[in-house]
């Protein structure tokens, strides 16, 4: 997977969550979460806000694949899962 769907999947996996757990944490259905992860649908504003606030995801990285300094580093640098 590449692009946003791949980044979405990497956030979930780094959090150590199943699709059901991740969807529940984001307040969305598992079906919608799966569609985001497979690239069939885009994450809506509410999902983006939860990714940023609850999972501390850099939205510039999530949306564009680059961080605020325009550096293209690995996924790990842009996702901080709360303990």
C-alpha positions as CSV (number, residue, x, y, z in Angstrom):
1,X,0.0,0.0,0.0
2,X,1.2,3.5,-0.8
3,X,-0.1,7.0,-0.2
4,X,-2.6,7.8,2.5
5,X,-4.0,4.3,2.7
6,X,-0.5,3.0,3.4
7,X,0.1,5.7,6.0
8,X,-3.3,4.9,7.6
9,X,-2.4,1.3,7.8
10,X,1.0,2.0,9.3
11,X,-0.6,4.2,12.0
12,X,-2.9,1.3,13.0
13,X,-0.2,-1.2,13.0
14,X,2.2,0.9,15.0
15,X,-0.6,1.4,17.6
16,X,-0.8,-2.4,17.7
17,X,-4.5,-2.4,17.0
18,X,-6.8,-4.6,14.9
19,X,-9.0,-2.8,12.4
20,X,-12.0,-3.2,14.8
21,X,-10.0,-1.6,17.7
22,X,-8.7,1.2,15.5
23,X,-12.1,2.0,14.1
24,X,-13.6,2.0,17.6
25,X,-10.8,4.4,18.8
26,X,-11.5,6.7,15.9
27,X,-15.3,6.6,16.5
28,X,-16.0,5.1,13.0
29,X,-17.3,1.8,11.7
30,X,-14.9,-1.0,10.9
31,X,-16.2,-1.0,7.3
32,X,-15.3,2.7,6.9
33,X,-11.9,2.2,8.5
34,X,-11.3,-0.7,6.1
35,X,-12.2,1.4,3.1
36,X,-9.8,4.1,4.2
37,X,-7.1,1.5,4.7
38,X,-7.7,0.0,1.2
39,X,-7.9,3.3,-0.5
40,X,-11.6,3.0,-1.4
41,X,-12.5,6.1,0.6
42,X,-10.7,9.1,2.0
43,X,-10.5,9.9,5.7
44,X,-13.0,12.6,6.6
45,X,-12.3,15.6,8.7
46,X,-13.4,14.0,11.9
47,X,-11.0,11.1,11.3
48,X,-8.2,13.4,10.5
49,X,-8.8,15.4,13.8
50,X,-8.8,12.1,15.8
51,X,-5.6,11.0,14.1
52,X,-3.9,14.3,15.0
53,X,-5.2,14.6,18.6
54,X,-5.5,11.0,19.8
55,X,-2.6,9.4,17.8
56,X,-0.5,12.6,17.5
57,X,-0.1,12.1,13.7
58,X,1.4,14.9,11.7
59,X,-1.4,15.7,9.2
60,X,1.0,17.2,6.7
61,X,2.8,13.9,6.6
62,X,-0.5,11.9,6.5
63,X,-2.0,14.0,3.7
64,X,1.1,14.7,1.6
65,X,3.8,12.2,2.7
66,X,6.0,15.0,3.9
67,X,6.5,16.7,7.3
68,X,6.5,20.4,8.0
69,X,10.2,20.7,7.2
70,X,9.6,19.0,3.8
71,X,11.8,16.1,4.7
72,X,10.8,12.7,3.6
73,X,11.7,10.4,6.4
74,X,10.1,7.1,7.5
75,X,6.7,6.6,8.9
76,X,8.0,6.1,12.4
77,X,9.0,9.8,12.8
78,X,5.5,11.0,12.1
79,X,3.4,8.8,14.4
80,X,3.5,9.0,18.2
81,X,1.2,6.5,19.8
82,X,0.1,7.6,23.3
83,X,0.9,5.2,26.1
